[in-house]
Amino acid sequence: MNDISIITRDPFEVIKRAVAKAVELVAPTYGPSGNKVIISKVTHGMVVDDGVQIMRDLELSDPNENAVLKVIREAAIKTNDRAGDGTTGSMIMLGAIVDEAAKTTRRDGRKVERELKQGLKEATEQLREQAKPIKTLDELKKVALISFDDKEVSEMIAETWHKVGKDGSVTLDTSPGMKTTAELSEGITFTNGYVHPAMVNNPERMEAAIEKPYILITDYRITEAADIMPLMNLLAGKQHGRLVIIADNVEQQALATLIVNQPHIFNQQTKTQGSFQSVAIAAPWGENRLSRLEDIALLTGGRVFSQTKGDKIQEATIADLGQADRFIARQNSAVIIGAKGKKDAVRKAIADLSAAIVTASSQKEKEAMEKRLAFLTNKVAVIKVGAPTDNEYKALRYKVEDTVNSVKAAFRGGVVCGAGLALARVKTSSRMLNEALQAPHKRLMDNMGADSVSDLKEGEALNVVSGARGKYMDVGVVDAVDVLIAGVESAVSIACLLSTTSGMLVEKPQKMRQQ
Protein backbone atom coordinates (compact mmCIF):
# COMPACT_ATOMS: atom_id res chain seq x y z
CA MET A 1 0.00 0.00 0.00
CA ASN A 2 1.31 3.45 -0.87
CA ASP A 3 2.32 5.86 1.90
CA ILE A 4 0.10 8.93 1.95
CA SER A 5 0.89 12.19 3.70
CA ILE A 6 -2.33 13.80 4.95
CA ILE A 7 -2.46 17.37 6.27
CA THR A 8 -5.90 18.21 7.67
CA ARG A 9 -4.89 21.22 9.70
CA ASP A 10 -3.93 24.55 8.16
CA PRO A 11 -1.39 23.69 5.43
CA PHE A 12 -0.29 27.33 5.12
CA GLU A 13 3.20 26.72 6.53
CA VAL A 14 3.88 24.15 3.81
CA ILE A 15 2.50 26.54 1.17
CA LYS A 16 4.61 29.40 2.50
CA ARG A 17 7.82 27.34 2.41
CA ALA A 18 7.18 26.08 -1.14
CA VAL A 19 6.41 29.54 -2.49
CA ALA A 20 9.44 31.04 -0.73
CA LYS A 21 11.81 28.44 -2.21
CA ALA A 22 10.47 28.95 -5.74
CA VAL A 23 10.65 32.75 -5.48
CA GLU A 24 14.12 32.61 -3.92
CA LEU A 25 15.44 30.75 -6.95
CA VAL A 26 13.68 32.66 -9.73
CA ALA A 27 13.55 36.26 -8.36
CA PRO A 28 17.29 37.09 -8.80
CA THR A 29 16.86 36.69 -12.59
CA TYR A 30 14.28 39.51 -12.75
CA GLY A 31 15.29 42.58 -14.75
CA PRO A 32 18.51 43.35 -16.63
CA SER A 33 20.89 42.13 -13.91
CA GLY A 34 22.09 39.16 -15.96
CA ASN A 35 21.75 36.74 -13.02
CA LYS A 36 21.30 33.14 -14.14
CA VAL A 37 20.38 29.74 -12.76
CA ILE A 38 22.24 26.50 -13.55
CA ILE A 39 19.90 23.63 -14.37
CA SER A 40 21.45 20.15 -14.27
CA LYS A 41 19.12 17.20 -14.79
CA VAL A 42 19.51 13.65 -16.08
CA THR A 43 17.86 14.56 -19.38
CA HIS A 44 19.37 18.00 -19.95
CA GLY A 45 21.41 20.85 -18.55
CA MET A 46 21.59 24.59 -19.23
CA VAL A 47 22.31 28.01 -17.77
CA VAL A 48 19.25 30.27 -18.04
CA ASP A 49 17.60 33.41 -16.73
CA ASP A 50 14.17 32.40 -18.07
CA GLY A 51 11.59 32.19 -15.28
CA VAL A 52 9.24 29.71 -16.91
CA GLN A 53 12.04 27.26 -17.75
CA ILE A 54 13.33 27.43 -14.18
CA MET A 55 9.82 26.69 -12.92
CA ARG A 56 9.46 23.79 -15.36
CA ASP A 57 12.61 22.12 -14.03
CA LEU A 58 12.36 22.99 -10.33
CA GLU A 59 11.59 20.09 -7.97
CA LEU A 60 11.52 20.25 -4.17
CA SER A 61 12.74 17.34 -2.03
CA ASP A 62 9.86 17.58 0.44
CA PRO A 63 6.85 15.85 -1.24
CA ASN A 64 4.32 18.15 0.46
CA GLU A 65 6.15 21.27 -0.69
CA ASN A 66 6.58 19.75 -4.15
CA ALA A 67 2.82 19.21 -4.37
CA VAL A 68 2.34 22.94 -3.81
CA LEU A 69 5.06 23.67 -6.35
CA LYS A 70 3.18 21.69 -9.01
CA VAL A 71 0.16 23.95 -8.54
CA ILE A 72 2.35 27.05 -8.84
CA ARG A 73 4.20 25.65 -11.85
CA GLU A 74 1.02 24.95 -13.83
CA ALA A 75 -0.27 28.48 -13.34
CA ALA A 76 3.14 29.99 -14.16
CA ILE A 77 3.37 28.03 -17.40
CA LYS A 78 -0.16 29.09 -18.36
CA THR A 79 0.90 32.72 -17.88
CA ASN A 80 3.79 32.16 -20.24
CA ASP A 81 1.60 30.36 -22.78
CA ARG A 82 -0.86 33.25 -22.74
CA ALA A 83 1.48 36.26 -22.72
CA GLY A 84 4.84 34.68 -23.61
CA ASP A 85 6.56 36.37 -20.70
CA GLY A 86 5.92 37.70 -17.20
CA THR A 87 6.46 34.50 -15.20
CA THR A 88 9.22 35.88 -12.96
CA GLY A 89 7.33 39.06 -12.08
CA SER A 90 4.23 36.98 -11.38
CA MET A 91 6.17 34.73 -8.99
CA ILE A 92 7.57 37.75 -7.15
CA MET A 93 4.07 39.14 -6.68
CA LEU A 94 2.80 35.75 -5.50
CA GLY A 95 5.57 35.60 -2.91
CA ALA A 96 4.64 39.06 -1.65
CA ILE A 97 0.95 38.14 -1.34
CA VAL A 98 1.81 35.02 0.66
CA ASP A 99 4.13 37.06 2.90
CA GLU A 100 1.32 39.56 3.56
CA ALA A 101 -1.12 36.75 4.31
CA ALA A 102 1.38 35.30 6.79
CA LYS A 103 1.24 38.51 8.84
CA THR A 104 -2.45 38.04 9.66
CA THR A 105 -3.28 36.25 12.91
CA ARG A 106 -6.39 34.58 11.54
CA ARG A 107 -6.60 33.85 7.84
CA ASP A 108 -9.99 33.76 6.16
CA GLY A 109 -9.37 32.24 2.74
CA ARG A 110 -12.66 33.37 1.22
CA LYS A 111 -12.16 36.92 2.44
CA VAL A 112 -8.63 36.95 0.99
CA GLU A 113 -9.99 35.66 -2.32
CA ARG A 114 -12.71 38.34 -2.53
CA GLU A 115 -10.25 41.10 -1.64
CA LEU A 116 -7.66 39.99 -4.21
CA LYS A 117 -10.17 39.54 -7.03
CA GLN A 118 -11.65 42.98 -6.47
CA GLY A 119 -8.14 44.45 -6.38
CA LEU A 120 -7.27 42.61 -9.61
CA LYS A 121 -10.25 44.16 -11.39
CA GLU A 122 -9.18 47.65 -10.27
CA ALA A 123 -5.52 47.05 -11.16
CA THR A 124 -6.43 45.82 -14.65
CA GLU A 125 -8.56 48.89 -15.33
CA GLN A 126 -5.80 51.26 -14.16
CA LEU A 127 -3.10 49.53 -16.20
CA ARG A 128 -5.28 49.62 -19.34
CA GLU A 129 -5.85 53.35 -18.81
CA GLN A 130 -2.08 53.93 -18.62
CA ALA A 131 -1.27 52.01 -21.82
CA LYS A 132 0.16 53.84 -24.83
CA PRO A 133 0.14 52.30 -28.32
CA ILE A 134 3.40 51.50 -30.10
CA LYS A 135 3.62 53.59 -33.27
CA THR A 136 7.24 53.56 -34.48
CA LEU A 137 10.10 51.15 -35.09
CA ASP A 138 12.20 53.07 -32.57
CA GLU A 139 9.59 52.40 -29.87
CA LEU A 140 9.58 48.70 -30.76
CA LYS A 141 13.37 48.62 -30.42
CA LYS A 142 13.12 50.06 -26.91
CA VAL A 143 10.69 47.32 -25.94
CA ALA A 144 12.98 44.64 -27.35
CA LEU A 145 16.07 46.04 -25.63
CA ILE A 146 14.30 45.93 -22.27
CA SER A 147 13.65 42.20 -22.76
CA PHE A 148 17.09 41.35 -24.14
CA ASP A 149 20.14 43.53 -23.61
CA ASP A 150 21.87 42.31 -26.77
CA LYS A 151 21.47 45.36 -29.03
CA GLU A 152 22.02 43.53 -32.33
CA VAL A 153 19.57 40.68 -31.66
CA SER A 154 16.92 42.83 -29.94
CA GLU A 155 16.91 45.33 -32.83
CA MET A 156 16.63 42.46 -35.31
CA ILE A 157 13.57 41.16 -33.45
CA ALA A 158 11.98 44.63 -33.38
CA GLU A 159 12.65 45.17 -37.09
CA THR A 160 11.20 41.74 -37.86
CA TRP A 161 7.96 42.50 -36.04
CA HIS A 162 7.77 45.90 -37.73
CA LYS A 163 8.00 44.20 -41.12
CA VAL A 164 5.34 41.55 -40.49
CA GLY A 165 2.99 43.99 -38.71
CA LYS A 166 0.67 43.51 -35.73
CA ASP A 167 -1.27 40.72 -37.45
CA GLY A 168 1.82 38.88 -38.65
CA SER A 169 3.60 35.99 -37.00
CA VAL A 170 7.17 35.37 -35.83
CA THR A 171 8.37 31.83 -35.13
CA LEU A 172 11.69 30.37 -33.98
CA ASP A 173 13.93 27.76 -35.57
CA THR A 174 17.49 26.49 -35.23
CA SER A 175 20.19 28.19 -37.27
CA PRO A 176 22.59 25.92 -39.17
CA GLY A 177 25.42 28.26 -38.09
CA MET A 178 26.38 30.16 -34.95
CA LYS A 179 24.71 33.44 -35.91
CA THR A 180 21.10 34.39 -35.14
CA THR A 181 19.28 35.58 -38.26
CA ALA A 182 15.76 36.47 -39.42
CA GLU A 183 13.99 35.49 -42.63
CA LEU A 184 10.68 36.79 -43.98
CA SER A 185 8.39 34.48 -45.94
CA GLU A 186 4.80 34.07 -47.02
CA GLY A 187 2.73 32.60 -44.24
CA ILE A 188 -0.73 31.88 -42.90
CA THR A 189 -1.58 32.32 -39.22
CA PHE A 190 -4.49 30.78 -37.30
CA THR A 191 -5.95 31.48 -33.87
CA ASN A 192 -6.79 27.78 -33.43
CA GLY A 193 -4.26 25.21 -32.24
CA TYR A 194 -3.96 21.41 -32.39
CA VAL A 195 -7.15 19.49 -31.60
CA HIS A 196 -5.35 17.05 -29.25
CA PRO A 197 -2.09 17.35 -27.25
CA ALA A 198 -1.00 13.85 -28.34
CA MET A 199 -0.06 15.49 -31.65
CA VAL A 200 2.74 17.43 -29.93
CA ASN A 201 6.14 16.16 -31.09
CA ASN A 202 8.23 18.82 -29.32
CA PRO A 203 7.14 18.56 -25.66
CA GLU A 204 9.74 21.06 -24.45
CA ARG A 205 7.99 23.80 -26.45
CA MET A 206 4.56 22.10 -26.55
CA GLU A 207 4.54 22.31 -30.34
CA ALA A 208 3.46 20.04 -33.15
CA ALA A 209 5.77 20.79 -36.08
CA ILE A 210 5.80 19.13 -39.51
CA GLU A 211 8.32 19.74 -42.28
CA LYS A 212 7.03 19.86 -45.86
CA PRO A 213 3.49 18.67 -45.11
CA TYR A 214 0.57 18.03 -47.40
CA ILE A 215 -2.58 19.89 -46.30
CA LEU A 216 -6.20 18.70 -46.42
CA ILE A 217 -8.69 21.61 -46.30
CA THR A 218 -12.36 20.96 -45.56
CA ASP A 219 -15.42 22.25 -43.70
CA TYR A 220 -16.47 18.70 -42.78
CA ARG A 221 -16.47 17.38 -39.20
CA ILE A 222 -14.32 14.26 -39.60
CA THR A 223 -15.32 11.42 -37.27
CA GLU A 224 -14.72 8.10 -39.07
CA ALA A 225 -11.35 6.49 -39.71
CA ALA A 226 -12.63 5.54 -43.16
CA ASP A 227 -12.81 9.24 -44.05
CA ILE A 228 -9.04 9.70 -43.85
CA MET A 229 -7.49 6.23 -44.27
CA PRO A 230 -7.56 6.29 -48.09
CA LEU A 231 -5.62 9.56 -48.13
CA MET A 232 -3.19 8.36 -45.45
CA ASN A 233 -2.54 5.19 -47.47
CA LEU A 234 -1.91 7.24 -50.62
CA LEU A 235 0.67 9.41 -48.83
CA ALA A 236 2.30 6.44 -47.09
CA GLY A 237 2.60 4.71 -50.46
CA LYS A 238 4.55 7.73 -51.72
CA GLN A 239 6.81 7.55 -48.62
CA HIS A 240 5.37 10.87 -47.44
CA GLY A 241 3.66 10.27 -44.12
CA ARG A 242 3.13 13.95 -43.18
CA LEU A 243 -0.36 15.45 -43.21
CA VAL A 244 -2.02 18.59 -41.85
CA ILE A 245 -5.81 18.59 -41.60
CA ILE A 246 -7.78 21.85 -41.43
CA ALA A 247 -11.38 20.85 -40.75
CA ASP A 248 -14.50 21.78 -38.77
CA ASN A 249 -13.17 19.25 -36.25
CA VAL A 250 -11.46 15.86 -36.10
CA GLU A 251 -12.78 13.52 -33.41
CA GLN A 252 -13.79 9.97 -32.41
CA GLN A 253 -12.30 7.18 -34.55
CA ALA A 254 -10.67 9.59 -37.01
CA LEU A 255 -8.78 11.32 -34.20
CA ALA A 256 -7.78 7.98 -32.64
CA THR A 257 -6.40 6.84 -36.01
CA LEU A 258 -4.24 9.95 -36.35
CA ILE A 259 -2.91 9.66 -32.79
CA VAL A 260 -2.05 5.96 -32.85
CA ASN A 261 -0.03 6.43 -36.06
CA GLN A 262 2.12 9.30 -34.71
CA PRO A 263 5.89 8.51 -34.91
CA HIS A 264 6.34 9.34 -31.21
CA ILE A 265 3.46 7.04 -30.16
CA PHE A 266 3.96 3.31 -29.45
CA ASN A 267 0.96 1.25 -30.60
CA GLN A 268 0.21 -1.26 -27.84
CA GLN A 269 -1.95 -3.40 -30.13
CA THR A 270 0.52 -3.81 -32.99
CA LYS A 271 3.60 -3.45 -30.75
CA THR A 272 5.11 -1.03 -33.27
CA GLN A 273 6.03 2.66 -33.40
CA GLY A 274 3.83 4.88 -35.51
CA SER A 275 5.14 6.12 -38.87
CA PHE A 276 2.63 8.77 -40.00
CA GLN A 277 3.00 12.30 -38.68
CA SER A 278 -0.15 14.42 -38.62
CA VAL A 279 -1.65 17.51 -37.01
CA ALA A 280 -5.28 18.62 -37.12
CA ILE A 281 -6.63 22.09 -36.32
CA ALA A 282 -10.11 23.57 -36.40
CA ALA A 283 -10.90 25.66 -39.46
CA PRO A 284 -11.33 29.43 -38.94
CA TRP A 285 -14.79 30.50 -37.77
CA GLY A 286 -16.84 33.47 -38.90
CA GLU A 287 -19.44 34.62 -41.37
CA ASN A 288 -17.21 34.02 -44.40
CA ARG A 289 -15.79 30.67 -43.29
CA LEU A 290 -15.94 28.97 -46.68
CA SER A 291 -14.34 32.02 -48.30
CA ARG A 292 -11.48 31.84 -45.77
CA LEU A 293 -10.97 28.16 -46.53
CA GLU A 294 -10.88 28.97 -50.25
CA ASP A 295 -8.17 31.56 -49.52
CA ILE A 296 -6.14 28.94 -47.60
CA ALA A 297 -6.49 26.61 -50.57
CA LEU A 298 -5.36 29.39 -52.92
CA LEU A 299 -2.30 30.15 -50.81
CA THR A 300 -1.28 26.49 -50.41
CA GLY A 301 -2.22 25.22 -53.86
CA GLY A 302 -4.94 22.83 -52.70
CA ARG A 303 -8.72 22.60 -52.98
CA VAL A 304 -11.53 22.81 -50.42
CA PHE A 305 -13.63 19.70 -49.78
CA SER A 306 -16.95 21.35 -49.04
CA GLN A 307 -20.24 19.98 -47.73
CA THR A 308 -22.21 22.46 -49.85
CA LYS A 309 -20.60 21.05 -53.00
CA GLY A 310 -21.11 17.45 -51.90
CA ASP A 311 -17.37 16.68 -52.04
CA LYS A 312 -16.20 13.36 -50.56
CA ILE A 313 -12.98 13.36 -48.53
CA GLN A 314 -12.58 9.62 -49.17
CA GLU A 315 -12.03 10.42 -52.85
CA ALA A 316 -9.27 13.02 -52.22
CA THR A 317 -6.03 12.57 -54.12
CA ILE A 318 -2.56 13.93 -53.39
CA ALA A 319 -3.11 16.49 -56.16
CA ASP A 320 -6.04 17.90 -54.16
CA LEU A 321 -3.86 18.76 -51.18
CA GLY A 322 -2.08 22.00 -50.39
CA GLN A 323 1.63 22.09 -49.61
CA ALA A 324 4.03 24.18 -47.53
CA ASP A 325 7.59 24.26 -46.25
CA ARG A 326 6.56 23.93 -42.62
CA PHE A 327 3.58 23.81 -40.27
CA ILE A 328 3.69 24.60 -36.54
CA ALA A 329 0.74 24.22 -34.17
CA ARG A 330 0.57 25.21 -30.52
CA GLN A 331 -2.30 25.00 -28.03
CA ASN A 332 -4.07 28.14 -29.26
CA SER A 333 -2.39 29.07 -32.52
CA ALA A 334 -0.87 27.67 -35.69
CA VAL A 335 1.12 28.90 -38.66
CA ILE A 336 1.81 27.68 -42.19
CA ILE A 337 5.23 28.80 -43.43
CA GLY A 338 6.21 28.85 -47.09
CA ALA A 339 2.81 28.02 -48.61
CA LYS A 340 3.19 26.53 -52.10
CA GLY A 341 0.23 28.07 -53.94
CA LYS A 342 0.61 29.55 -57.42
CA LYS A 343 2.09 33.03 -57.01
CA ASP A 344 0.36 34.46 -60.07
CA ALA A 345 -3.05 33.35 -58.83
CA VAL A 346 -2.38 34.83 -55.38
CA ARG A 347 -1.20 38.14 -56.88
CA LYS A 348 -4.32 38.33 -59.07
CA ALA A 349 -6.60 37.70 -56.08
CA ILE A 350 -4.83 40.44 -54.11
CA ALA A 351 -5.11 42.90 -57.00
CA ASP A 352 -8.81 42.10 -57.51
CA LEU A 353 -9.53 42.57 -53.80
CA SER A 354 -7.64 45.86 -53.65
CA ALA A 355 -9.70 47.20 -56.55
CA ALA A 356 -12.95 45.93 -55.04
CA ILE A 357 -12.26 47.64 -51.72
CA VAL A 358 -12.14 51.03 -53.47
CA THR A 359 -15.60 50.53 -54.98
CA ALA A 360 -17.22 48.78 -52.00
CA SER A 361 -20.88 49.78 -51.59
CA SER A 362 -20.94 49.59 -47.78
CA GLN A 363 -18.56 49.88 -44.84
CA LYS A 364 -19.35 46.32 -43.75
CA GLU A 365 -18.48 44.97 -47.19
CA LYS A 366 -15.30 47.02 -47.25
CA GLU A 367 -14.20 45.78 -43.82
CA ALA A 368 -14.83 42.15 -44.81
CA MET A 369 -12.67 42.54 -47.93
CA GLU A 370 -9.95 44.34 -45.99
CA LYS A 371 -9.77 41.42 -43.53
CA ARG A 372 -9.53 39.00 -46.43
CA LEU A 373 -6.80 41.09 -48.06
CA ALA A 374 -4.83 41.16 -44.78
CA PHE A 375 -5.09 37.37 -44.62
CA LEU A 376 -3.85 36.92 -48.19
CA THR A 377 -0.93 39.30 -47.70
CA ASN A 378 0.03 37.96 -44.27
CA LYS A 379 3.73 37.63 -43.59
CA VAL A 380 5.56 35.16 -41.37
CA ALA A 381 9.08 35.68 -40.09
CA VAL A 382 11.38 32.93 -38.91
CA ILE A 383 14.15 33.85 -36.47
CA LYS A 384 16.88 31.23 -36.64
CA VAL A 385 18.79 31.05 -33.36
CA GLY A 386 22.46 30.09 -33.46
CA ALA A 387 25.16 29.71 -30.79
CA PRO A 388 28.59 28.03 -30.42
CA THR A 389 27.45 25.41 -27.87
CA ASP A 390 24.24 23.55 -27.06
CA ASN A 391 23.96 25.14 -23.59
CA GLU A 392 24.41 28.63 -25.04
CA TYR A 393 21.86 27.85 -27.72
CA LYS A 394 19.21 26.78 -25.19
CA ALA A 395 19.73 29.85 -23.02
CA LEU A 396 19.74 32.17 -26.05
CA ARG A 397 16.62 30.58 -27.49
CA TYR A 398 14.67 31.22 -24.30
CA LYS A 399 15.80 34.85 -24.27
CA VAL A 400 14.90 35.33 -27.93
CA GLU A 401 11.51 33.68 -27.41
CA ASP A 402 10.73 35.94 -24.43
CA THR A 403 11.75 39.00 -26.44
CA VAL A 404 9.66 37.96 -29.45
CA ASN A 405 6.64 37.52 -27.19
CA SER A 406 7.21 40.78 -25.29
CA VAL A 407 7.49 42.79 -28.50
CA LYS A 408 4.38 41.05 -29.87
CA ALA A 409 2.38 41.91 -26.74
CA ALA A 410 3.61 45.51 -26.76
CA PHE A 411 2.88 45.95 -30.47
CA ARG A 412 -0.67 44.69 -30.10
CA GLY A 413 -1.69 45.91 -26.65
CA GLY A 414 0.51 48.93 -25.93
CA VAL A 415 3.05 49.70 -23.22
CA VAL A 416 3.27 51.30 -19.79
CA CYS A 417 6.13 52.53 -17.64
CA GLY A 418 8.58 49.68 -17.11
CA ALA A 419 10.90 48.46 -14.34
CA GLY A 420 7.82 47.54 -12.29
CA LEU A 421 6.92 51.22 -11.85
CA ALA A 422 3.52 51.00 -13.57
CA LEU A 423 2.58 48.22 -11.15
CA ALA A 424 3.94 50.11 -8.15
CA ARG A 425 1.85 53.19 -9.05
CA VAL A 426 -1.42 51.25 -9.10
CA LYS A 427 -3.59 51.70 -6.01
CA THR A 428 -6.44 49.29 -5.34
CA SER A 429 -8.80 48.56 -2.45
CA SER A 430 -6.71 45.47 -1.59
CA ARG A 431 -3.90 46.11 0.87
CA MET A 432 -2.30 42.74 0.09
CA LEU A 433 -2.35 43.32 -3.66
CA ASN A 434 -0.97 46.85 -3.30
CA GLU A 435 2.03 45.46 -1.41
CA ALA A 436 2.50 42.77 -4.04
CA LEU A 437 2.41 45.32 -6.87
CA GLN A 438 5.32 47.14 -5.21
CA ALA A 439 7.44 43.99 -5.08
CA PRO A 440 8.68 43.66 -8.72
CA HIS A 441 10.17 47.20 -8.76
CA LYS A 442 11.81 46.70 -5.37
CA ARG A 443 13.26 43.36 -6.50
CA LEU A 444 14.58 44.78 -9.77
CA MET A 445 16.36 47.60 -7.96
CA ASP A 446 17.76 45.14 -5.44
CA ASN A 447 19.02 42.85 -8.22
CA MET A 448 20.78 45.84 -9.81
CA GLY A 449 22.25 47.00 -6.49
CA ALA A 450 20.44 50.33 -6.86
CA ASP A 451 18.30 52.42 -4.54
CA SER A 452 14.70 53.21 -5.49
CA VAL A 453 14.28 56.79 -6.68
CA SER A 454 11.54 58.56 -4.72
CA ASP A 455 11.34 61.85 -6.64
CA LEU A 456 10.26 60.40 -10.00
CA LYS A 457 7.08 61.98 -11.33
CA GLU A 458 4.14 60.11 -12.84
CA GLY A 459 5.20 58.80 -16.26
CA GLU A 460 8.92 59.13 -15.48
CA ALA A 461 11.43 56.34 -15.01
CA LEU A 462 15.09 55.69 -14.30
CA ASN A 463 16.94 53.48 -16.75
CA VAL A 464 19.11 51.49 -14.34
CA VAL A 465 21.42 50.36 -17.15
CA SER A 466 22.17 53.72 -18.81
CA GLY A 467 21.46 55.96 -15.80
CA ALA A 468 19.14 58.15 -17.88
CA ARG A 469 15.95 59.46 -16.27
CA GLY A 470 12.91 61.13 -17.80
CA LYS A 471 9.71 60.13 -19.61
CA TYR A 472 9.65 56.35 -19.76
CA MET A 473 9.34 56.16 -23.56
CA ASP A 474 12.26 58.55 -23.98
CA VAL A 475 14.61 56.62 -21.68
CA GLY A 476 13.45 53.21 -22.94
CA VAL A 477 11.92 51.80 -19.75
CA VAL A 478 8.71 50.12 -20.88
CA ASP A 479 6.63 47.01 -20.23
CA ALA A 480 3.94 45.45 -22.39
CA VAL A 481 0.66 46.04 -20.58
CA ASP A 482 -0.73 42.64 -21.62
CA VAL A 483 2.25 40.90 -20.04
CA LEU A 484 1.87 42.81 -16.77
CA ILE A 485 -1.86 42.10 -16.57
CA ALA A 486 -1.29 38.40 -17.28
CA GLY A 487 1.32 38.32 -14.52
CA VAL A 488 -0.95 39.97 -11.96
CA GLU A 489 -3.84 37.69 -12.93
CA SER A 490 -1.64 34.63 -12.52
CA ALA A 491 -0.34 35.73 -9.10
CA VAL A 492 -3.86 36.44 -7.87
CA SER A 493 -5.21 33.20 -9.30
CA ILE A 494 -2.57 31.07 -7.55
CA ALA A 495 -2.88 33.06 -4.31
CA CYS A 496 -6.66 32.59 -4.25
CA LEU A 497 -6.28 28.87 -4.88
CA LEU A 498 -3.68 28.46 -2.15
CA SER A 499 -5.49 30.68 0.36
CA THR A 500 -8.61 28.51 0.17
CA THR A 501 -6.67 25.23 0.57
CA SER A 502 -7.75 23.55 3.81
CA GLY A 503 -5.91 20.25 3.50
CA MET A 504 -3.44 18.17 1.50
CA LEU A 505 -3.23 14.52 0.50
CA VAL A 506 0.17 13.69 -1.00
CA GLU A 507 1.60 10.33 -2.02
CA LYS A 508 5.24 9.88 -1.04
CA PRO A 509 7.62 8.80 -3.83
CA GLN A 510 8.70 5.13 -3.74
CA LYS A 511 12.39 5.93 -3.20
CA MET A 512 11.54 8.02 -0.14
CA ARG A 513 9.45 5.19 1.39
CA GLN A 514 12.42 2.81 1.17
CA GLN A 515 14.78 5.08 3.13
BELLINKA-V113836 format. One record per backbone hydrogen bond with DSSP energy under -0.5 kcal/mol. CO is the residue of the C=O (numbers start at 0). NH is the residue of the N-H. Records with the same first field share a line. If there is no record, write none. Layout:
# BELLINKA-V113836
CO->NH + NH
This chain:
# BELLINKA-V113836
2->507
3->5
4->505
5->7
6->503
9->12
10->13 + 14
11->15
12->16
13->17
14->18
15->19
16->20
17->21
18->22
19->23
20->24
21->25
22->26
25->28
26->29
30->33
36->38 + 47
37->39
38->45
43->40
45->38
47->36
48->50
49->53
50->54
51->55
52->56
53->57
60->62
61->65
62->66
63->67
64->68
65->69
66->70
67->71
68->72
69->73
70->74
71->75
72->76
73->77
74->78
75->79
76->80
77->81
78->82 + 83
79->83
85->89
86->90
87->91
88->92
89->93
90->94
91->95
92->96
93->97
94->98
95->99
96->100
97->101
98->102
99->102
100->103
106->108
107->111
108->112
109->113
110->114
111->115
112->116
113->117
114->118
115->119
116->120
117->121
118->122
119->123
120->124
121->125
122->126
123->127
124->128
125->129
126->130
131->414
132->134
135->139
136->140
137->141
138->142
139->143
140->144
141->145
142->146
143->147
148->150
149->153
150->154
151->155
152->156
153->157
154->158
155->159
156->160
157->161
158->162
159->163
160->164
164->167
168->380
170->382
172->384
178->180
180->383
182->381
184->379
185->337
187->335
189->333
192->281
195->198
196->199
201->204 + 205 + 206
206->200 + 201 + 208
207->328
209->326
212->323
213->243
214->216 + 321
215->245
216->304
219->221 + 247 + 248
220->222
221->250
222->252 + 253
223->226 + 227
224->227 + 228
225->229
227->231
228->232
229->233
230->234
231->235
232->236
233->237
234->237 + 239
235->238
239->241
240->276
241->213
242->278
243->215 + 245
244->246 + 280
245->217
246->282
248->221
250->253 + 254
251->255
252->256
253->257
254->258
255->259
256->260
258->261
260->275
261->264 + 273
264->266 + 273
265->267
266->270 + 271
271->266
276->242
278->244
279->194
280->246
285->288
287->291
288->292
289->293
290->294
291->295
292->296
293->297
294->298
295->299
296->300 + 301
298->340
299->322
302->216
303->305
304->218
305->309 + 310
306->309
310->312
311->314
312->315
316->319
317->320
319->302
321->214
322->339
324->211
325->336
326->209
327->334
328->207
329->193
330->192
332->329
333->189
334->327 + 336
335->187
336->324 + 325
337->324
341->345
342->346
343->347
344->348
345->349
346->350
347->351
348->352
349->353
350->354
351->355
352->356
353->357
354->358
356->359
361->365
362->366
363->367
364->368
365->369
366->370
367->371
368->372
369->373
370->374
371->375
372->376
374->377
377->186
378->168
379->184
380->170 + 382
381->182 + 383
382->172 + 384
383->180
384->174
388->392
389->393
390->394
391->395
392->396
393->397
394->398
395->399
396->400
397->401
398->402
399->403
400->404
401->405
402->406
403->407
404->408
405->409
406->410
407->411
408->412
409->413
413->480
414->131
415->478
416->421
417->420
419->423
420->424
422->425
428->430
429->433
430->434
431->435
432->436
433->437
434->437 + 438
435->438 + 439
437->441
438->442
439->443
440->444
441->445
442->446
443->447
444->449
445->448
451->453
452->455
456->459
458->471
460->462 + 469
461->463
462->466
467->462
469->460
470->473 + 474
471->475 + 476
475->477
476->417
478->415
479->483
480->484
481->485
482->486
483->487
484->488
485->489
486->490
487->491
488->492
489->493
490->494
491->495
492->496
493->497
494->498
495->499
497->500
499->501
503->6
505->4
508->511 + 512
509->513
511->514
